[in-house]
């Protein structure tokens, strides 16, 4: 009897619909909450999860693949990734700058994508936490292009110094693509919320 109860509980956790999702279900499964946007999506809104998945994939690539190639005096060449730059800054004692880049290039974009996924799948669209999550997405979204701007400034400063020739690398384009994918995903997400609100 006890084994039957355990199986019943497991089925509840892993079934396709829940009133709300646990954090680990949100991260490690493709489950959807009852009456969530994921269940009620129509038309272009169904592209939202694909855009969010593309956003996290290109973000990981953009953080780890080199964004810059810096040639010094035509003799030395360095390939710089965002993760590598953060590590190098921390090692050299530039903790504040490392923290700023970590927040705006890693933490905030990642949070934006996962909060959007939370709104999409984890709760009934009418739950009060959904509106709070949307406000958080708006707050995070205001900083979406700051990190790209910083990367651009690094390229310009390196070139203008005359001591180094800096050229962009694929990582920069992956990172920019992540920003675009997440922005489009959030736009469709908000349209879905507005559509559901009008229907109700």
Secondary structure, 3 states (H helix, E strand, C coil): CHHHHHHHHHHHHHCCEECECCHHHHHHCCCEECCCHHHHCCHHHHHHHHHHHHHHHHHHHHHHCCCEEEEECCCEEEEECHHHHHHHHHHCCCHHHHHHHHHHHHHHHHHHHHHHHHHHHHECCCCHHHHHHHHHHHHHHCCCCHHHHHHHHHHHHHHHCCCEEEEECHHHHHHHHHHHHHHHHHHHHHHHHHHHHHHC
